[in-house]
Amino acid sequence: MWELHQFALCPFSRKVRLMLGEKGVGYTLMTERPWERRDEFVDLNPTSQTPVMVDPERNIQLIDSSVICEYLEETVDRAQMINGTAINRAEIRRLAIWFDTQFFREVTELLLGERMIKRIVTKAGPDARMLRQAMRAAVECLDYTDYLLGRHNWMAGATLSLADLAAAAQISVADYLGGIDWKNHDQTARWYRGFKSRPSFRPLLSERMEGIAPAPHYADVDF
């Protein structure tokens, strides 16, 4: 069985977990604290970044969420997440990259740095200026997702895709850390309520990062 090395608020690990859940692939969670650079984990991935997915029996080791998701898409026929025409698939990949890069850089990474890393690693308080910057960026990003969801039911088209998994992964971590203002974002809120009800997402709602409580509404499907 697959072993997925991750930590609870890693958005890229969440994307992989959603992919595994949608495809019905079993796995075991292996909790890592990558900032501690545990020797055994560094042996798996010298950069000490999550996620890493390993199948010890088959001697398979996969690093990076995009690589893992592409591998699963190529090897598991169920619930195709990069589908449609070549143009459709290009749009799915474009949006997945946008969430993994721009949304992460402007929103999720800042929130993790201020509300997780400082608390756990450096034992410092968050910088209110950086938190405000992240929340302003989140508003702009959700303006864009509202635009996308105003055109069709899912981020990249008529069906659920990898773009939605990447979006849900980033947004859920930002929401856990209290960085999302849902006011005036009805389109994205409606999409997110539906996503939170999916079996693949439910395990994330009950999971907690040790020492960091989620926003009060985090686990509420009807927030």
C-alpha positions, 0 to 999 in steps of 0.5 A: 500500500502507498505511504503518503508523507505529509503534514496536516496543513501542507496544501500540496499533500492535501491536493494529493489526498483529494486525488487519492480519495477521488480515485479510490486509492488506499494509502497510509498517512505518515506525518512529517515535520519537514522543517525538522529535516528528519534523517529518514525523511531527508533520505527520501527527499533531500529537499525535505519537502512534502508530499512524498509518496512511497510504495515499499513493496514495489520500490516506488518513490514519487516526489512533488504533488504535480508528479504524483497527481500525473502518475495517478492520472496515468495509472488509475483509470477511475475518475479522470481528473485531466480530461476532455479535449487537448484545450480542456486539459491545457486549461486544467493544467494551467489553473492547477499551476495557478493555484499551486504557484500564485495562490500559494505564494500570495496567500497560503505561504504567507499564512503558514509562515505567520500562523504556523511556522512562527508559532511552531518553529521560531516561537514568534508572534505573527506580523499583522501587516503580513496577515493583512497582505495575505487576506487582501490577496485572498480577496483578489484570488477569490474574485478570480475564482468567482469569475471562473465559477460564474462561467461553469460549474467547476473551476476549469469547465463542466466537470470536476478536475485537478484544477478543483483539487488544487483550488480546494487544497489551497483554499482549505488551508487558508480557511483553516488559518482564518485567512479567507473572508467569504463575504461577497464571494458567493460563487466560490462559497457555493462551490466550496460547500459542495466540495466540503461534502465530498467523501474525498474531502471529509477526512480533512475537516476532522484533521487538526494541526497540533497546537493550531486551532482552525477557524470556528467555521472550518468544519462547518459544511454549511458555513 
